[in-house]
Amino acid sequence: MEKDRLWNRHFLTICLSSFFIFMTFYILTVTLPAFVLENLHGSKQNIGLVTTVFVIASVIFRPLAGRWLDEVNRKALVVGSLLLFTGCSLLYLFIHSYAALLLLRFIHGISFGIGATATSAIVLDVIPERRKGEGIGYFSLFMSLAMVMGPFIGLTITAHAGFRLLFVTISVFALLACLCGILTPVPSHTPRPHTLGNWNIRRYIEPKSVPVSLSGFVLAFSYGSLSTFISVYAKSIGLGAVASYFFIVFAALVLISRPFTGRLFDRRGAHVLVYPGILLFIAGMIWLSRVSSVPEFLATAGLIGLGYGAILPSFQTLAIQAAPIHRRALATGTYFVLFDLGFGLGSYILGIIAAHTDYRTMYLWAGTISVLALILYYFLHHRSRKTELKTLQPDEPAPSVRTIYGADQQA
């Protein structure tokens, strides 16, 4: 039936808008550290703060955007945020001081937080009701493709053409994101009445999703060292020429593992993925701190990517399962707020460690800190759920990884 058709212009334009938003994000995340060091003559500690300021702004405005999406004109919100996103992207061409860069990063983070949240909400209105799981799966795939392509494109451009062309490129991508957002018709939306007060934390956060999200926070804390420092680390050990290929191998393993992780989650549950996934991630990070050759460098990317690919969808699905049906969108937001916060803090704090020691020590710390994700998962989620499930009477089956990510769905 036509009303159940997924691949229409509306769905494609909102997916492309999200894709170009995240392309810009991933390109800047891996290239700005070198820009700070080489063009602005900053320190190792300055590198992490550039990422942290952006993410903190995003974290602050993600929950606010979720509230505004229910209370204001959605089309105006998405277009306004993407226009601001495009303007900020253009301004990188005129940055000549570290202080100006920090200010721009904060404003850019605001536009990213609102824009990414708005596109994620609007796509739910565009997807036919009977194909929600499949549609969300394809929408997330566009973000995963940006994670593959963004770092590679960014590092390739800076290595062969410099930062000016890089900033022109991200400006074009941001403009495309904005144009796709403008072209997407936003279905009419009736604001929902709120029974909670303006300052009630449950209006912005789903408490039941916090325990497993804290494990995601720790994972993101360590992962921040990869996105922010891997390019400068590779240069420091004489492997700068292959830095961009680290992200290709990493993301390829994430994408390849996704269908298998979905099947395993459905058949065996989350624990069979989470525990091995965290252990693989820890082993890869610690090994990364000791690499000295190209094969080792790329092998660690595959090991970390395999672990990350198992953990990320499992954590997100568990966060959604923990929430009541009518608060599952809020549960997703809760998970990503804590994930983004961990990413931003990790970039800054691990940068301080690198500034006082070296990058090898920083990655050793990042791997060691990841052990905390394992501990939190067991004590805050695994053990507590054992008790809950003995008395729980669910009124409907909980969503699976395949439902959330669209794996094995009929096209």
PELIN-V812175 format. One record per residue. N is the residue number from 0. RES is the residue in three letters. PHI is phi in whole degrees, 0 to 359 (* if undefined). D_CENTER is the distance of its C-alpha to the mean C-alpha in whole Angstrom. Layout:
{{N,RES,PHI,D_CENTER} {N,RES,PHI,D_CENTER}}
//
This chain:
{{0,MET,*,34} {1,GLU,298,33} {2,LYS,289,31} {3,ASP,262,29} {4,ARG,289,28} {5,LEU,272,24} {6,TRP,277,24} {7,ASN,246,26} {8,ARG,299,25} {9,HIS,296,23} {10,PHE,294,21} {11,LEU,295,20} {12,THR,293,20} {13,ILE,288,17} {14,CYS,295,15} {15,LEU,292,16} {16,SER,300,16} {17,SER,298,12} {18,PHE,302,12} {19,PHE,288,14} {20,ILE,299,12} {21,PHE,284,9} {22,MET,300,11} {23,THR,299,13} {24,PHE,299,10} {25,TYR,290,9} {26,ILE,298,13} {27,LEU,291,14} {28,THR,300,11} {29,VAL,269,14} {30,THR,256,17} {31,LEU,298,17} {32,PRO,305,18} {33,ALA,293,21} {34,PHE,297,22} {35,VAL,296,23} {36,LEU,289,25} {37,GLU,272,27} {38,ASN,261,27} {39,LEU,254,27} {40,HIS,56,28} {41,GLY,275,26} {42,SER,259,26} {43,LYS,299,23} {44,GLN,293,22} {45,ASN,298,22} {46,ILE,302,19} {47,GLY,296,17} {48,LEU,295,18} {49,VAL,299,17} {50,THR,285,13} {51,THR,297,14} {52,VAL,301,16} {53,PHE,298,13} {54,VAL,291,10} {55,ILE,299,13} {56,ALA,299,15} {57,SER,296,11} {58,VAL,296,12} {59,ILE,296,15} {60,PHE,266,15} {61,ARG,300,13} {62,PRO,297,15} {63,LEU,295,18} {64,ALA,297,17} {65,GLY,300,17} {66,ARG,290,20} {67,TRP,297,21} {68,LEU,298,20} {69,ASP,271,23} {70,GLU,241,26} {71,VAL,232,26} {72,ASN,293,26} {73,ARG,294,22} {74,LYS,298,23} {75,ALA,297,24} {76,LEU,293,21} {77,VAL,291,19} {78,VAL,293,21} {79,GLY,298,22} {80,SER,293,18} {81,LEU,285,18} {82,LEU,295,21} {83,LEU,296,20} {84,PHE,300,17} {85,THR,293,20} {86,GLY,300,22} {87,CYS,297,20} {88,SER,298,19} {89,LEU,294,23} {90,LEU,290,24} {91,TYR,299,22} {92,LEU,295,25} {93,PHE,245,27} {94,ILE,274,26} {95,HIS,228,28} {96,SER,219,28} {97,TYR,293,25} {98,ALA,297,26} {99,ALA,296,25} {100,LEU,296,22} {101,LEU,298,21} {102,LEU,298,22} {103,LEU,296,20} {104,ARG,297,17} {105,PHE,294,17} {106,ILE,294,18} {107,HIS,298,16} {108,GLY,297,13} {109,ILE,299,15} {110,SER,295,15} {111,PHE,294,12} {112,GLY,301,11} {113,ILE,288,14} {114,GLY,296,14} {115,ALA,294,10} {116,THR,291,12} {117,ALA,295,15} {118,THR,295,14} {119,SER,294,12} {120,ALA,282,16} {121,ILE,294,18} {122,VAL,298,17} {123,LEU,294,18} {124,ASP,284,22} {125,VAL,278,22} {126,ILE,288,22} {127,PRO,302,25} {128,GLU,302,25} {129,ARG,283,27} {130,ARG,234,24} {131,LYS,300,21} {132,GLY,299,19} {133,GLU,297,20} {134,GLY,296,18} {135,ILE,296,15} {136,GLY,299,15} {137,TYR,292,16} {138,PHE,299,13} {139,SER,293,10} {140,LEU,297,12} {141,PHE,299,12} {142,MET,293,8} {143,SER,294,9} {144,LEU,296,12} {145,ALA,296,10} {146,MET,295,9} {147,VAL,286,12} {148,MET,278,14} {149,GLY,303,13} {150,PRO,300,14} {151,PHE,297,17} {152,ILE,296,18} {153,GLY,298,17} {154,LEU,291,19} {155,THR,293,22} {156,ILE,295,23} {157,THR,294,23} {158,ALA,288,25} {159,HIS,247,27} {160,ALA,227,28} {161,GLY,98,26} {162,PHE,281,24} {163,ARG,297,26} {164,LEU,296,25} {165,LEU,301,21} {166,PHE,290,21} {167,VAL,295,23} {168,THR,297,21} {169,ILE,290,18} {170,SER,294,20} {171,VAL,295,21} {172,PHE,298,18} {173,ALA,295,17} {174,LEU,296,21} {175,LEU,296,20} {176,ALA,300,17} {177,CYS,294,20} {178,LEU,298,22} {179,CYS,295,21} {180,GLY,296,20} {181,ILE,295,23} {182,LEU,284,25} {183,THR,275,23} {184,PRO,291,25} {185,VAL,262,24} {186,PRO,303,26} {187,SER,299,28} {188,HIS,223,27} {189,THR,265,29} {190,PRO,304,28} {191,ARG,274,28} {192,PRO,290,30} {193,HIS,253,29} {194,THR,265,31} {195,LEU,262,29} {196,GLY,290,30} {197,ASN,303,28} {198,TRP,254,27} {199,ASN,286,26} {200,ILE,300,23} {201,ARG,288,23} {202,ARG,283,22} {203,TYR,241,19} {204,ILE,229,18} {205,GLU,263,19} {206,PRO,304,21} {207,LYS,291,21} {208,SER,267,17} {209,VAL,294,17} {210,PRO,305,19} {211,VAL,289,16} {212,SER,293,13} {213,LEU,294,15} {214,SER,294,15} {215,GLY,297,11} {216,PHE,301,11} {217,VAL,294,14} {218,LEU,301,12} {219,ALA,294,9} {220,PHE,303,12} {221,SER,288,13} {222,TYR,297,10} {223,GLY,303,10} {224,SER,291,14} {225,LEU,287,13} {226,SER,297,11} {227,THR,273,13} {228,PHE,244,17} {229,ILE,297,17} {230,SER,292,19} {231,VAL,286,21} {232,TYR,295,22} {233,ALA,300,23} {234,LYS,296,25} {235,SER,292,27} {236,ILE,251,27} {237,GLY,80,29} {238,LEU,242,26} {239,GLY,302,25} {240,ALA,293,26} {241,VAL,249,23} {242,ALA,303,20} {243,SER,295,19} {244,TYR,287,20} {245,PHE,303,18} {246,PHE,286,14} {247,ILE,295,16} {248,VAL,295,18} {249,PHE,303,14} {250,ALA,291,13} {251,ALA,298,16} {252,LEU,292,16} {253,VAL,298,13} {254,LEU,291,14} {255,ILE,294,18} {256,SER,283,17} {257,ARG,301,16} {258,PRO,298,19} {259,PHE,291,21} {260,THR,294,18} {261,GLY,298,19} {262,ARG,294,23} {263,LEU,297,23} {264,PHE,300,21} {265,ASP,294,23} {266,ARG,271,26} {267,ARG,241,26} {268,GLY,92,23} {269,ALA,288,20} {270,HIS,299,22} {271,VAL,292,23} {272,LEU,259,19} {273,VAL,293,18} {274,TYR,295,21} {275,PRO,297,21} {276,GLY,298,17} {277,ILE,295,17} {278,LEU,296,21} {279,LEU,297,20} {280,PHE,298,17} {281,ILE,299,19} {282,ALA,299,22} {283,GLY,296,20} {284,MET,294,19} {285,ILE,293,22} {286,TRP,296,24} {287,LEU,302,22} {288,SER,290,23} {289,ARG,243,27} {290,VAL,292,26} {291,SER,217,29} {292,SER,221,29} {293,VAL,298,27} {294,PRO,302,27} {295,GLU,298,26} {296,PHE,303,23} {297,LEU,285,22} {298,ALA,295,23} {299,THR,295,20} {300,ALA,299,17} {301,GLY,294,18} {302,LEU,295,19} {303,ILE,294,16} {304,GLY,297,14} {305,LEU,295,16} {306,GLY,293,16} {307,TYR,297,12} {308,GLY,295,12} {309,ALA,279,15} {310,ILE,283,13} {311,LEU,303,10} {312,PRO,294,11} {313,SER,294,14} {314,PHE,298,13} {315,GLN,296,11} {316,THR,295,15} {317,LEU,297,17} {318,ALA,297,15} {319,ILE,288,16} {320,GLN,298,20} {321,ALA,290,20} {322,ALA,265,21} {323,PRO,300,24} {324,ILE,305,23} {325,HIS,284,24} {326,ARG,241,21} {327,ARG,289,18} {328,ALA,295,16} {329,LEU,293,16} {330,ALA,296,15} {331,THR,298,12} {332,GLY,297,12} {333,THR,299,13} {334,TYR,300,10} {335,PHE,284,7} {336,VAL,297,10} {337,LEU,291,11} {338,PHE,296,7} {339,ASP,297,7} {340,LEU,296,11} {341,GLY,298,11} {342,PHE,299,9} {343,GLY,292,11} {344,LEU,293,14} {345,GLY,297,14} {346,SER,300,14} {347,TYR,281,17} {348,ILE,292,19} {349,LEU,292,18} {350,GLY,295,19} {351,ILE,296,22} {352,ILE,299,23} {353,ALA,297,23} {354,ALA,294,25} {355,HIS,265,28} {356,THR,231,28} {357,ASP,201,26} {358,TYR,291,23} {359,ARG,298,24} {360,THR,295,25} {361,MET,299,21} {362,TYR,290,20} {363,LEU,297,23} {364,TRP,296,22} {365,ALA,300,18} {366,GLY,294,19} {367,THR,294,22} {368,ILE,298,19} {369,SER,298,17} {370,VAL,301,21} {371,LEU,297,20} {372,ALA,298,17} {373,LEU,296,20} {374,ILE,295,23} {375,LEU,297,21} {376,TYR,299,20} {377,TYR,292,23} {378,PHE,281,25} {379,LEU,270,23} {380,HIS,241,22} {381,HIS,301,24} {382,ARG,293,27} {383,SER,292,27} {384,ARG,290,26} {385,LYS,304,29} {386,THR,289,32} {387,GLU,297,30} {388,LEU,293,30} {389,LYS,292,34} {390,THR,243,35} {391,LEU,289,32} {392,GLN,237,33} {393,PRO,294,30} {394,ASP,270,31} {395,GLU,199,29} {396,PRO,299,27} {397,ALA,287,23} {398,PRO,291,21} {399,SER,257,20} {400,VAL,301,17} {401,ARG,293,19} {402,THR,293,19} {403,ILE,290,16} {404,TYR,257,15} {405,GLY,82,18} {406,ALA,293,19} {407,ASP,66,23} {408,GLN,279,23} {409,GLN,284,26} {410,ALA,286,26}}
//
